[in-house]
């Protein structure tokens, strides 16, 4: 009997009403290149098993990277013991939602294995990056990162299902600071990632974006002027800003465990309450989804880490709160089915509710049409910094590349425009949505112990009416 089947069978014999095992093998490679030299290089393999059991309404999780029978028996017995003790202290016994689960296999597709690309070729790419910035001459801080990972995992549970998954992740980023005496500094970080292989470099052409952004940062330092502040304006937000906003002010507060208060001491709370489904949050053009099934996406999976088939989740629909993100535990509390939102960052982390690819659903407007109907306003294409409160209600975004709009035309660059707005104010101000949908990768943190999982966030450009800007000094 394979070790994961043995673990679940033993948990059942020890009295668990539900048990699951997730065994994973992960290969990783990372390079950090900073200011003209390789600063770090690493290659790693991790292999282990995570066990979760439910006993008398108490839930427990244990894990190990020593997969001999005696050690796995020990951690299963520990898990059952912990769950039994926990059951004595829970006010409401934990349950798992009833689901129609099936055994399945899934994998992400890639063309060129990045592990087959030599270290020298990867470093040569960073040398190209660095030569671009050196030629411009105003970048004292230049950092580039490349990482890739290949994951194989198998999930089984006491309900008799087996789900096997494979995914290849490829990620590249740059972080740069431009500085000019008397002009100040600006910072930019950009990333490109997906469940693809080395072809990401060929398809995304990060060196092209780096050159364009470096030149724009120079122009911002040389030419940007003070934005209009403390007056009513119309604001057009680019897809990068929109993607971050929906991740932070819709995705996170839609997580049912956060709504129930579990994450309050770790990642924060939520302005949403259990009875807010069907409540208006914005105008009729506000539609936000989270979809793990998008091919090649950084948040891609077809079955979650509880064996539930993944699907698109419609979080906000026509301006109303439509759906929360659930795992089987919270789905049982709400009397619904899980929508496949349980993810774990590694075999040694329990599966918790996570986003995958969260985005503002595109509309019908071109960017030009969004701008041409603005008498006075600002177009914020990208951001340099942001923050949001623990309840995901009050938020602030500082623009990097941003332009004054007058009589429907883009004028000169403006520096450090800051949009400070509540979530309700944001979604209630949107009157038009673009069709230029674009996604951006990130690593989303949550939980205790902490878990960082790969995600995409995105959207099209959108237009806000009658809001105010401040300036970040």
ZAMIDO-994858 format. One record per residue (C-alpha): residue number from 1; x, y, z. Coordinates in steps of 0.02 Angstrom, whole numbers, plus 50000, padded with zeros to 5 digits. Layout:
<recs>
pos, c1, c2, c3
NUM, X, Y, Z
...
</recs>
This chain:
<recs>
pos, c1, c2, c3
1, 50000, 50000, 50000
2, 50068, 50171, 49953
3, 50105, 50281, 50101
4, 49965, 50409, 50072
5, 49834, 50271, 50064
6, 49906, 50193, 50221
7, 49893, 50361, 50311
8, 49709, 50386, 50269
9, 49665, 50205, 50309
10, 49751, 50219, 50479
11, 49662, 50383, 50520
12, 49495, 50299, 50485
13, 49539, 50152, 50598
14, 49586, 50275, 50737
15, 49414, 50354, 50731
16, 49424, 50497, 50605
17, 49258, 50534, 50521
18, 49356, 50614, 50378
19, 49538, 50602, 50327
20, 49645, 50662, 50181
21, 49825, 50649, 50127
22, 49919, 50758, 50002
23, 50091, 50702, 49944
24, 50198, 50823, 49844
25, 50366, 50829, 49757
26, 50428, 51000, 49702
27, 50584, 51053, 49604
28, 50636, 51235, 49611
29, 50772, 51346, 49537
30, 50805, 51530, 49574
31, 50928, 51664, 49516
32, 50949, 51838, 49588
33, 51053, 51960, 49484
34, 51086, 52131, 49560
35, 51186, 52280, 49498
36, 51289, 52185, 49371
37, 51324, 52020, 49457
38, 51243, 51858, 49513
39, 51201, 51878, 49696
40, 51117, 51711, 49729
41, 51077, 51549, 49642
42, 50982, 51403, 49713
43, 50912, 51235, 49665
44, 50801, 51132, 49778
45, 50693, 50978, 49794
46, 50558, 50956, 49925
47, 50458, 50799, 49955
48, 50332, 50766, 50090
49, 50156, 50726, 50145
50, 50021, 50825, 50234
51, 49883, 50740, 50334
52, 49718, 50818, 50388
53, 49588, 50731, 50496
54, 49417, 50774, 50567
55, 49370, 50691, 50732
56, 49212, 50732, 50830
57, 49205, 50903, 50747
58, 49387, 50944, 50783
59, 49507, 50971, 50637
60, 49695, 50944, 50639
61, 49838, 50950, 50514
62, 50012, 50872, 50523
63, 50151, 50846, 50397
64, 50322, 50767, 50373
65, 50460, 50750, 50244
66, 50513, 50580, 50314
67, 50401, 50459, 50223
68, 50440, 50293, 50305
69, 50293, 50196, 50376
70, 50336, 50220, 50559
71, 50353, 50408, 50546
72, 50192, 50428, 50445
73, 50102, 50322, 50574
74, 50167, 50438, 50710
75, 50103, 50598, 50626
76, 49934, 50518, 50589
77, 49915, 50469, 50771
78, 49968, 50646, 50821
79, 49838, 50721, 50704
80, 49698, 50612, 50774
81, 49749, 50653, 50952
82, 49755, 50841, 50916
83, 49586, 50836, 50829
84, 49507, 50742, 50976
85, 49574, 50872, 51098
86, 49517, 51015, 50986
87, 49342, 50943, 50977
88, 49322, 50972, 51164
89, 49345, 51159, 51141
90, 49253, 51204, 50981
91, 49086, 51291, 51005
92, 49021, 51225, 50839
93, 49085, 51059, 50772
94, 49176, 51076, 50605
95, 49095, 50988, 50458
96, 49141, 50959, 50277
97, 49014, 51003, 50142
98, 48936, 50861, 50044
99, 49017, 50859, 49872
100, 49007, 50752, 49717
101, 49193, 50717, 49702
102, 49277, 50615, 49565
103, 49451, 50548, 49538
104, 49546, 50646, 49407
105, 49713, 50699, 49334
106, 49762, 50873, 49275
107, 49918, 50965, 49219
108, 49978, 51130, 49148
109, 50052, 51131, 48974
110, 50222, 51203, 48927
111, 50334, 51201, 48773
112, 50514, 51219, 48834
113, 50568, 51153, 49003
114, 50658, 51297, 49093
115, 50761, 51171, 49191
116, 50841, 51122, 49024
117, 50898, 51302, 48993
118, 51076, 51330, 49051
119, 51123, 51445, 49193
120, 51233, 51541, 49071
121, 51087, 51578, 48955
122, 50981, 51642, 49099
123, 51122, 51753, 49161
124, 51148, 51819, 48985
125, 50967, 51879, 48986
126, 51000, 51979, 49144
127, 51156, 52053, 49066
128, 51046, 52116, 48924
129, 50929, 52193, 49053
130, 51074, 52277, 49141
131, 51151, 52347, 48982
132, 50985, 52432, 48941
133, 50981, 52522, 49107
134, 51166, 52565, 49107
135, 51146, 52649, 48938
136, 51013, 52764, 49011
137, 51124, 52798, 49160
138, 51005, 52848, 49300
139, 50974, 52679, 49384
140, 51085, 52655, 49538
141, 50982, 52506, 49596
142, 50944, 52363, 49475
143, 50882, 52193, 49528
144, 50817, 52046, 49424
145, 50746, 51880, 49477
146, 50708, 51719, 49384
147, 50625, 51569, 49465
148, 50544, 51411, 49405
149, 50460, 51265, 49489
150, 50387, 51098, 49441
151, 50259, 51018, 49555
152, 50189, 50841, 49558
153, 50056, 50802, 49687
154, 49927, 50671, 49732
155, 49776, 50699, 49843
156, 49670, 50560, 49918
157, 49535, 50561, 50049
158, 49425, 50441, 50148
159, 49283, 50468, 50025
160, 49382, 50366, 49899
161, 49445, 50494, 49773
162, 49618, 50515, 49700
163, 49667, 50678, 49614
164, 49838, 50697, 49532
165, 49907, 50862, 49469
166, 50063, 50930, 49384
167, 50109, 51111, 49353
168, 50260, 51206, 49287
169, 50285, 51384, 49350
170, 50399, 51511, 49268
171, 50426, 51686, 49339
172, 50538, 51833, 49298
173, 50540, 52008, 49373
174, 50640, 52168, 49384
175, 50648, 52300, 49521
176, 50731, 52465, 49476
177, 50754, 52637, 49551
178, 50785, 52791, 49445
179, 50868, 52941, 49526
180, 50916, 53116, 49468
181, 50992, 53249, 49581
182, 50864, 53384, 49614
183, 50726, 53279, 49533
184, 50706, 53141, 49662
185, 50678, 52957, 49629
186, 50546, 52838, 49563
187, 50531, 52651, 49590
188, 50463, 52516, 49476
189, 50436, 52329, 49495
190, 50366, 52224, 49352
191, 50339, 52036, 49340
192, 50294, 51909, 49206
193, 50236, 51734, 49253
194, 50125, 51589, 49210
195, 50107, 51400, 49213
196, 50217, 51390, 49059
197, 50400, 51357, 49019
198, 50547, 51457, 48953
199, 50436, 51513, 48809
200, 50373, 51647, 48930
201, 50532, 51747, 48892
202, 50504, 51737, 48705
203, 50317, 51774, 48714
204, 50317, 51914, 48844
205, 50481, 52000, 48791
206, 50520, 52072, 48963
207, 50674, 52163, 48895
208, 50557, 52265, 48782
209, 50449, 52317, 48930
210, 50603, 52356, 49034
211, 50670, 52476, 48901
212, 50501, 52563, 48882
213, 50477, 52581, 49069
214, 50654, 52642, 49099
215, 50632, 52780, 48970
216, 50464, 52826, 49045
217, 50538, 52838, 49219
218, 50669, 52958, 49152
219, 50532, 53061, 49073
220, 50433, 53064, 49236
221, 50582, 53133, 49330
222, 50616, 53264, 49196
223, 50441, 53321, 49148
224, 50305, 53270, 49270
225, 50213, 53410, 49357
226, 50100, 53420, 49508
227, 49929, 53338, 49481
228, 49766, 53430, 49514
229, 49712, 53399, 49693
230, 49569, 53441, 49810
231, 49442, 53459, 49670
232, 49314, 53346, 49589
233, 49393, 53249, 49445
234, 49361, 53102, 49331
235, 49494, 52967, 49345
236, 49538, 52834, 49217
237, 49631, 52688, 49295
238, 49740, 52571, 49192
239, 49723, 52382, 49201
240, 49872, 52362, 49319
241, 49793, 52473, 49451
242, 49622, 52393, 49425
243, 49693, 52218, 49446
244, 49774, 52262, 49611
245, 49615, 52346, 49672
246, 49502, 52198, 49636
247, 49625, 52078, 49717
248, 49634, 52181, 49877
249, 49459, 52256, 49892
250, 49353, 52116, 49818
251, 49453, 51953, 49818
252, 49521, 51955, 49995
253, 49361, 52015, 50080
254, 49263, 51881, 49983
255, 49361, 51741, 50070
256, 49234, 51655, 50182
257, 49361, 51610, 50317
258, 49407, 51794, 50330
259, 49221, 51838, 50336
260, 49200, 51715, 50480
261, 49346, 51795, 50574
262, 49477, 51659, 50559
263, 49608, 51772, 50477
264, 49581, 51922, 50591
265, 49744, 51899, 50686
266, 49847, 51854, 50532
267, 49797, 51930, 50365
268, 49655, 52042, 50423
269, 49466, 52053, 50427
270, 49331, 52088, 50296
271, 49203, 52224, 50276
272, 49087, 52087, 50212
273, 48970, 51997, 50330
274, 48886, 51827, 50306
275, 48718, 51910, 50266
276, 48785, 52027, 50131
277, 48755, 51913, 49981
278, 48641, 52008, 49863
279, 48687, 52178, 49935
280, 48736, 52318, 49815
281, 48921, 52365, 49817
282, 48939, 52466, 49656
283, 48863, 52523, 49493
284, 48785, 52402, 49368
285, 48946, 52391, 49266
286, 49044, 52315, 49412
287, 49077, 52130, 49378
288, 49223, 52040, 49461
289, 49268, 51856, 49442
290, 49399, 51736, 49506
291, 49440, 51594, 49386
292, 49575, 51462, 49416
293, 49540, 51373, 49252
294, 49619, 51503, 49136
295, 49752, 51408, 49036
296, 49933, 51461, 49065
297, 49882, 51578, 49206
298, 49991, 51594, 49361
299, 49844, 51545, 49471
300, 49797, 51394, 49365
301, 49727, 51232, 49433
302, 49583, 51118, 49384
303, 49555, 51034, 49555
304, 49587, 51115, 49722
305, 49680, 51041, 49870
306, 49520, 50964, 49939
307, 49487, 50873, 49775
308, 49347, 50990, 49721
309, 49335, 51032, 49536
310, 49383, 51212, 49502
311, 49266, 51336, 49418
312, 49244, 51521, 49386
313, 49176, 51616, 49537
314, 49070, 51772, 49505
315, 49110, 51877, 49659
316, 49026, 52040, 49608
317, 48888, 52034, 49477
318, 48806, 52189, 49403
319, 48858, 52288, 49556
320, 48798, 52161, 49686
321, 48894, 52045, 49802
322, 48858, 51879, 49720
323, 48971, 51742, 49790
324, 49101, 51709, 49923
325, 49257, 51602, 49903
326, 49233, 51436, 49994
327, 49320, 51279, 50048
328, 49223, 51129, 50111
329, 49223, 51190, 50292
330, 49147, 51361, 50257
331, 49032, 51291, 50123
332, 48955, 51179, 50257
333, 48929, 51331, 50370
334, 48842, 51428, 50231
335, 48743, 51279, 50169
336, 48817, 51284, 49994
337, 48940, 51182, 49891
338, 49125, 51222, 49891
339, 49178, 51321, 49738
340, 49352, 51244, 49738
341, 49449, 51382, 49828
342, 49555, 51276, 49946
343, 49742, 51290, 49911
344, 49902, 51252, 50005
345, 50072, 51323, 49960
346, 50163, 51161, 50005
347, 50137, 50988, 50077
348, 50177, 51061, 50250
349, 50036, 51190, 50246
350, 49851, 51156, 50268
351, 49735, 51201, 50124
352, 49646, 51366, 50158
353, 49536, 51480, 50053
354, 49635, 51571, 49919
355, 49610, 51672, 49763
356, 49675, 51612, 49594
357, 49651, 51734, 49448
358, 49545, 51881, 49505
359, 49492, 52009, 49376
360, 49370, 52147, 49331
361, 49264, 52083, 49187
362, 49296, 52188, 49030
363, 49166, 52300, 48950
364, 49146, 52381, 48779
365, 49247, 52543, 48786
366, 49416, 52576, 48708
367, 49542, 52671, 48813
368, 49521, 52819, 48695
369, 49333, 52820, 48724
370, 49356, 52818, 48913
371, 49470, 52969, 48901
372, 49379, 53071, 48769
373, 49226, 53099, 48880
374, 49329, 53173, 49023
375, 49329, 53364, 49038
376, 49460, 53368, 49175
377, 49543, 53221, 49258
378, 49693, 53107, 49270
379, 49738, 52942, 49186
380, 49838, 52831, 49306
381, 49915, 52693, 49201
382, 50027, 52609, 49330
383, 50061, 52620, 49517
384, 50218, 52642, 49622
385, 50149, 52605, 49796
386, 49986, 52559, 49881
387, 49908, 52512, 50047
388, 49740, 52454, 50115
389, 49670, 52431, 50290
390, 49639, 52262, 50372
391, 49453, 52264, 50331
392, 49491, 52302, 50147
393, 49385, 52460, 50151
394, 49500, 52612, 50151
395, 49635, 52607, 50017
396, 49768, 52715, 49935
397, 49859, 52700, 49769
398, 50002, 52812, 49711
399, 50023, 52824, 49523
400, 50188, 52805, 49430
401, 50148, 52836, 49247
402, 50003, 52959, 49252
403, 49938, 53096, 49138
404, 49830, 53250, 49151
405, 49669, 53241, 49048
406, 49593, 53402, 48981
407, 49444, 53408, 48863
408, 49461, 53225, 48817
409, 49648, 53230, 48777
410, 49802, 53171, 48867
411, 49917, 53313, 48914
412, 50080, 53305, 49010
413, 50139, 53183, 49142
414, 50091, 53213, 49324
415, 50196, 53151, 49469
416, 50139, 53049, 49618
417, 49949, 53068, 49605
418, 49871, 52978, 49754
419, 49696, 52906, 49748
420, 49627, 52884, 49924
421, 49455, 52804, 49923
422, 49343, 52680, 50012
423, 49293, 52519, 49930
424, 49113, 52577, 49923
425, 49164, 52743, 49850
426, 49273, 52657, 49720
427, 49144, 52537, 49651
428, 49002, 52665, 49662
429, 49102, 52789, 49556
430, 49132, 52677, 49404
431, 49028, 52725, 49252
432, 49121, 52642, 49108
433, 49231, 52489, 49083
434, 49360, 52460, 48947
435, 49390, 52306, 48843
436, 49581, 52302, 48861
437, 49590, 52156, 48984
438, 49764, 52116, 49047
439, 49833, 52009, 49189
440, 49979, 52032, 49309
441, 50063, 51900, 49419
442, 50087, 51906, 49605
443, 50120, 51800, 49758
444, 49975, 51816, 49879
445, 50011, 51797, 50064
446, 49893, 51731, 50196
447, 49882, 51615, 50345
448, 49981, 51567, 50499
449, 50105, 51490, 50465
450, 50113, 51603, 50315
451, 50076, 51539, 50140
452, 50121, 51626, 49978
453, 50029, 51559, 49825
454, 50043, 51613, 49642
455, 49900, 51719, 49575
456, 49853, 51830, 49430
457, 49754, 51990, 49452
458, 49692, 52099, 49313
459, 49560, 52194, 49223
460, 49531, 52323, 49089
461, 49543, 52511, 49107
462, 49396, 52588, 49200
463, 49329, 52765, 49226
464, 49280, 52842, 49393
465, 49173, 52999, 49402
466, 49185, 53141, 49527
467, 49325, 53085, 49643
468, 49471, 53179, 49719
469, 49658, 53156, 49715
470, 49795, 53201, 49837
471, 49981, 53198, 49808
472, 50113, 53083, 49883
473, 50265, 53181, 49940
</recs>
